[in-house]
Amino acid sequence: MPWPMSNFFYQPLLETALAGALAKVPSVTVLRGREVTRFEQDAGGVDIFHVESDGSGYLCPAPQIGVKPAPTDGEQRVRARYMVGADGGRSGVRSQLGIGMVGKNFPNPWLVVDIRAKDPADGLHHLPYFNFVCDPSCPTVSCVQPNGHHRFEFMLMPGQTREQIEHPDTVRRYLSKHIDVDKFEILRKLVYTFNALMAERWRDRRVLLAGDAAHMTPQFIGQGMNAGVRDAYNLAWKLDAVLRCQAGDALLDSYQAERAPHAAAMIREAIRMKDYVSMVNPLGTFASAPASAVSSSGW
């Protein structure tokens, strides 16, 4: 039977649901408030060293590419047969393995604002779709989300600083182009840049990379988290088969071979969409707007 071309969701709710489901699995131990400092692998497994985190997420200095970190005071050790480094775009696991990234960095920062209607009756009924707003003075992405949530993304223009763009007055001014700001609660605002990068290798013996640690995509088709979930799905059953002695270790070599081409295709499509929405030349914006509208409505 047919299925929708796209489904929108509020990511924090999904993450909470996943964490709740994981807590019900008796064979899983979740250690929160910890930070991995280093790891050592041998023929039989991986020793993973970790310490209590101060909450910043960056208690330990980011390791240099290929440099083995020194022991840290207060370390504890976990022994595993395999390790999956799903520790984000600034992956310390990837750095310690000496694995580089290839691709592009994009200099244009974007302001992301998540909002929610104070009264459900005041929801953004006039913006029911995922839209690219090809405004050369302020390229904008408008993304509908469930349960009265909505996300706007605004590209910073040359000369604008993070402090200026995150100021409440600036956020209100940008939002006021599309909504009555007083009727909405601003849930989150942050400025970020994006990359289109791929790790050169996704496996080093008993350590594998997944999610942003393996590949980073621009956000314009909303496939970043989806790509990480696909990595996990591909890798989970293979690790399970190897650990149960139902398959040989060589099965894990198929992980990158199967996932990398799809991740690369999604990155290319995201860059193509980025080229539409981030135009600042008025003539180019006018010429591309019809194609942009058609493309964005399908995601």
Summary of the structure (lengths in Angstrom):
residues: 299
radius of gyration: 21.5
end to end distance: 19.4
largest distance: 61.3
contacts: 838
relative contact order: 0.14
helix: 36%
strand: 26%
